[in-house]
Amino acid sequence: MFAFADEGTVRKVVDCLPRVGVGVKYGLPQSRKASLMTPRQLFKHSDMSQKWQRREISNFDYLMFLNTVAGRTYNDLNQYPIFPWVLANYTANTLDLNIASNFRDLSKVSCRFFSLLRFAFNLGFPFENGVLKLSMLIRFFLFLEI
């Protein structure tokens, strides 16, 4: 973490660094201008919301964009990407995504649903807890491969 005296010093340092940015995939080229943008500016200058609304990109890509702009990354367990819990049906052998009852009511917070569970162990830890994330990630095939 660095603390600079003024914006002019920040710009001088950024000019010495390689160009970085969110990336062309997100409609924001890697440039020094993008490097100096706030998350709000990155979001505003991107066309990802429009692409998502036109169904040109997947929900996952849009959520990854939001997480990336917010500074979340797979490389830091304290800033791991967050994905909303949207499914409600975990008992069916096949899941028909056209049936509304298969999705949870997004007007209610998810903690309300956890309180109905028999074992609410995870509520003892904030979702930012690294140990909790690692115990979840070890079960994902994606993170088991080298």
N, C-alpha and C positions, 0 to 999 in steps of 0.2 A: 504494500500500500504506500502510495506517495502522496504528499501534501505539497502543493505548489503555491507560491505566493500570489500569483495572479494568472489570468487567462492567457496572457502573452507568453508566459513561461511554458504553460501547458502546450500551446501551439508549437513552440520551438522544439519541445521534446517530441511531440507527435510527428513533426516533420522529419525527425531523425529516424523514426521507427519505420519498419516495413508497413506497407498499406494493408489494412485489415478492414473487415466489415462483416455484416451479416451474410452477405453472399448474393450472387446473381440469382440463385434459386429462389430467394425471398424478394427479389425485385430491388435489391439494394446492392449496387456494385461495391467491390472492395476499393475504398478510396480514403484519403485523409479526411475528406469532408464527412463521410459516414463514420469514421473513427471518433469524431468529435460530437456526434449527435447524441442526444439524450434518448432513453427508451421511447419517450412520447414522440420525439421527432422521427425516430426510426419507424415507428408504427405508422405515423402520418404519411411519410414518404413512400411507404410500401403499398403495393396493390394487392396484398394477400387477402384482405377482407373481401374485396370484390371478387377475387378468384374463387374464394371459398363459397361465397354466396352464389356464384355462377356454376358451382360444382366442378370447377376446373382442377381443384386440388382436393385431396382427401382430408377428412377430419384430423387424422394423425399429423399430416403435414402442416395444417393450420395451427394445431396445438403446439407442435414443435417450434413453429415460428414464434408464437406468443411466448413460449418458454425461453427461446433463444434471445429474443428482444429483452425479456425480463432478466437476463443474465444467468439463466439456469443452464446446467450442462451435465452430461453424464460423467464428466471428469472431476466433479466435486460433490461429495455426498451431502454436504450442507446446502447445496444449491441444486439438488437433483430435480429434473423436470417433474411437473405435476400434471396428472391426467385425471379428469373428473370421473367419478364412479357413476355410470349411467344405466347399467343393467339391473333388473330386478328379478329375473327368472334364472335361477341356477339349477333347477331340477329337471328341466326338459332335456331329452336326448338331442333334439335339434331345436334351434332357435330361429323362429320366424320374426325377422326384423320389421315386418309390416303390422305386427300386433302391438298396439300401444301398451298393453299391460306387461310386456316384456321389458319395459324401460321404467326406471324409478321416477317418482314424482320430483322433478327438479325444483319445485317451489319449497320443498322441505330440505333442511340441511341433512347431510349424510349421518351426522352424529346421532340424530334421532333414530335412525335405523339401527345403528350399532347398539343403542341402549336396549333394543328389543332382543338382541342376540343373547344366547346363554352365557357365552364367554366373551366378555368385552375387554380382553387383555390389552389390546393395542391402544385403548383409550388412556392408559397410564402414561403414554409417551406422546410427545408432539410428532406430527408427521415428518418433521425435519430431522428426527433422530436417526443418526447414521447406522446404528446397530439394527434398528427396525428395518431400514432399507436393505441392508446387507442380508438379513434373514429372509426377506422377500425375494431379492434378486437371485439368491442361490438356487431358487426353484425355477427360474426362467432359463429355458434352453439357450436363448440368445447369449446369455452371460456365462454359460457353462463351456462353450467352445473357445478354443484358443486361436 
